[in-house]
Amino acid sequence: MRVHALVSNAESARAAAAGGATVVQLRLKGAPTAQIVEVGRALHDLEAELIVNDDLDAALELGCGVHLGQTDPGIERARQAGLTLGISVAKRREAAVAEFSGATYLGAGPIWETPSKPDAGAPIGLDGLRDVCFSVSVPVVAIGGIDASNAADCIHAGAAGVAVIRAVAEIEALRLAVDAAL
């Protein structure tokens, strides 16, 4: 769970995995399931765990994990299928409910403001991350405004890893920072 790279194409996925990402999450907002499956199939030999963002049908077809938001449908189906299931949370209560619902990991944030997702809500900061981490037993991955300069702070707050969108270009430095903090 150490370093999640959220990407929108196969080229970025391969670059992130080569740079040390342990998980690659396909994030093709609004794309049809068939397009997500096509990109996912091109990554069958990826040297990282593949997770699909927001599209349970694509994840089922690809036989990979899925990451869902608080209001996304499919949590029960993903759990029943035995998929790696990530759920986005921002508060302790959401984290507890997500864990009870069968999440195998949680994406907590945004930790800091991020231009990658302007509708992400107010930052929870390191205190909010710490609160989420210590309220559940499943791994927590911090997201939102994270780069190599602050990734270790997230690990020290209790996160098992970090997720990045903008910082994919610096994935090697990010992985080194996370590994050093563990």
N, C-alpha and C positions, 0 to 999 in steps of 0.2 A: 504493500500500500504506500510505499514511500513517496514516489513522485508520479502524480497523475498529469498527463498532458492532454488538454482538451483541444482537439483538432477538427478541421473541416474537410480534409482530403487525405488521400493515401500518401502523397509525397511528404506532408507534414507529419503524418503518423510514423512513417519510416525514419524520418530525421529525428523525431523525438525519441523513438526506441533506440536508435543508434547512439543518441546522446546520453542515454541512461534512464529514460522514463521506464518505470516498472509497470505502469498502466497507461493505456492510450484509450481515451474516451472520444468516440466519434460524436461530434456535436454539429449536426447539420440541421439547424432550426428550420422548420417548415418544409423540409425535403420529404418527398414521398418515400414510403417504406422501400419500394423497389430500388430507389437510388441509394439509400443507406445500405441495403443488402449488397448492391453492386460494389460499393466502396469497401464494405466489410469483407467480401469474398476476395478482393484483391490483396487483403492483408492476412490471408490464411497462414502465412509463415512468419508473421510478426514476432519479434523477440520481446514481446511485452503482452500482458493480459489485455484483451480487447473488451471494451464496455461500450454499449450504445446509449446515447443520451435520449431520453423521452420516447423511445419507440420500442415497446415491448414486442410487437410482432416481428420487427427486424431482428431483435436480440434472439427471439425464439428460433427464427429461421437460420440465423448464423451460429446458434449454439453458444452464445457468449453472454456476458453479464449485461445488466441494464441499470441505468441511473434515472430515478424518477423524482420529480418535484413533489411538494406537499399535496398538490391538487391533481396530479397526474393519475389517470386510471391504470390499473394493472398490478398493483402491489400484491394482491392475493394470488393472481395468476403466476407472477414471477416467483413468488415463494413456493407455490405448489410445483412449479417446474424445476425447482432446485437451482435457479440461476443465482449467480452473484448479484445481490440486490443492494444498490446504494440509494439512499433517500436524502434529499436536501433538508437541512434543518437550520434554524437560527436561534432556537431557545431550548432550554432544558426540557420543558414539557414536550415539545415536538420530538426531541431526541428520544425520550422515553417511549413515546407512542410509536415512533418509527422502529425502535428496537423490538418492542412488543409485537409489531406487525410483521417482523421477520427480516428486517434489514440486516445485511451481513457487514455493512459499513455505512457510515454517515458522512455526508459532505456538509461541513459547518461553515457558515459565513453569511454575508461577506465579512471577512476579518477587518479589512480596510476598504475605503472607497475604491471602486474600480471602473474605468471607462469601458471595460469589456461587456459589462452587463448593467446598464444604467437603471434598470428596474429591480435591482437586487435587494433593495431595502436598505435600512440604516446599518452601518457597520456595527458588528458586535464586539470588535476589539479582542485583545488577548484575554481579558477577563471573561467575556462571553464565551470564548472558545474554551477556556479552562472550565467554566461551569458546565458546558456541554460534555466535554471529555470525561469529567469526573462523575457524571450522572449516568453513564452507560458502560456496558462491558464490551461492546463492539468497537472496532477501530474507527477513529474519527480522522477525516482528511480535511484540512483547512483550505479554504478557497477565498479569493477576493483580495486583490491588491498585493499578492505575494510575489516576491522575487528573491534572488540569491541573497540580498542584504537583510531580509527579515524572515526567511524560512526557518532558521534555527529557533527564532523566538516562538514560532508556532509549535515546534517539536517540544520545546521546554515547557510550553503551556499544556502539554499532554497529547497533542495530535500525533497520530501514527504516521502521518504523511501530509503532503501539500499538493494542491492541484493548481495548475496555471493555464492561462490562455495566452496572454501577452508575452509571458516570460518563457515561452517554448524556445525562443531563439537562444536563451541562456541556460538550457536544460542541463548541460554538463556542470556548470557552476552551481546550479540549484541542487543537483544530486549530491555534489561534494558537501555543500552546506548542510543538507539534511543528514547525510551519512555521518558527518562529524558531530552533529547534535545528538545522534542516537546512542 
